[in-house]
């Protein structure tokens, strides 16, 4: 009789009040003693974790940015001459549009600070046509009894790591809600992630679970910060603003992973900082213009063989010959090219446009998303 079936039979006999063999009772006692031993070993940790949570220690924000620092800090908002309003500092007007709000928040006032990049600011038309203005109009229509003040903190070329100190500053101005829309600008500035070790994908979930424990946060606060950080200027210095800046962009999988890890860290820090202050946060996924925004730079895949490159060149010539003549043949040629080099964003974008012309909406969207990503 299989061991598992034997155990089931013995358990059934025990529940019916029948005598169970002595060996089975010994096994149960042994398992019970082991469970008690494990529980006693974990008890100090559980008491420490419970005590830290009751005392609200340590605070949930993840300390300073482990990836970058800033050469100096200047406040985004300063009081005007009459000391009645906060307004964007003159020194920050290159990146932020003119915005202001009263120093004193009315008793029925609701202040919503919207943080992000130029998408939040409403470029190229600025704040009057940004979503923050439409949000304010809609809220006043829905609840006119409240004094709604939607404050636009969208900075041109501002990435998530530059929004963290802005959120911390805005905590001084009696916020009722933060709206964060960020993600477009994470690759614009040069940073170094070479000394950061990547966590294997399989361990992401358990590591994130452990990271939420107060005991883990306490241990982190005691550990020495001995890695080098990139020091950035007070305001953004996007590579594309410099001469030959486009040439600085290359495919770099390791750096891209570092950027993604940093982005996640910034989002978690902002949510934790706001939560500690009792301020709710709304995270907004930035929109993407999939069909009308072609890749601005494509590099050859250096992992391909000479034969692959030759075949790709041959396919490119055939694609050019069939362009506007035979969409179905062009689709087949593009898909064959992508089987050779699936990292070519321009080919994915071309495929999306061809699928769009054939009214294959789902196939077009899939290709456009792959081109973007």
Number of C-alpha atoms within 10 A of each C-alpha: 5 6 8 8 10 11 12 11 12 17 14 13 13 14 10 9 8 11 11 15 10 8 9 13 14 11 11 11 12 12 12 12 12 12 12 12 12 11 12 12 11 11 12 11 12 14 11 13 17 15 14 17 15 9 9 12 14 16 17 20 16 19 12 10 16 16 22 17 17 15 10 10 10 13 13 19 21 16 16 15 8 7 10 12 15 20 17 20 18 12 12 17 13 10 18 23 20 15 15 18 18 15 16 12 15 12 8 9 16 17 19 20 25 24 26 28 28 25 23 24 27 21 17 10 9 17 24 12 13 19 16 24 17 14 14 17 15 13 15 15 10 10 10 11 10 14 17 20 23 22 21 26 30 29 26 22 22 26 24 25 21 22 22 19 17 19 21 13 13 16 17 8 16 16 22 15 19 24 21 26 20 26 20 19 16 20 17 18 15 15 16 15 21 11 11 13 8 13 10 8 7 8 9 11 10 9 12 10 9 12 14 11 15 21 21 13 19 16 10 14 13 8 8 7 10 6 9 15 17 14 14 17 11 14 20 17 15 18 17 14 11 10 8 10 12 13 10 10 16 10 12 8 9 11 16 14 13 19 18 14 16 20 18 11 17 22 19 14 20 24 21 18 21 20 15 14 11 12 16 14 19 12 14 12 11 14 11 11 10 18 18 10 12 17 14 8 12 14 12 11 14 8 8 11 10 10 9 14 16 11 14 19 13 12 17 17 11 15 20 11 12 16 14 11 10 11 17 12 14 24 21 13 18 21 16 15 22 17 9 15 18 15 18 19 24 19 23 26 26 20 27 28 22 22 23 18 13 14 11 13 12 12 16 23 19 16 24 28 17 18 24 17 8
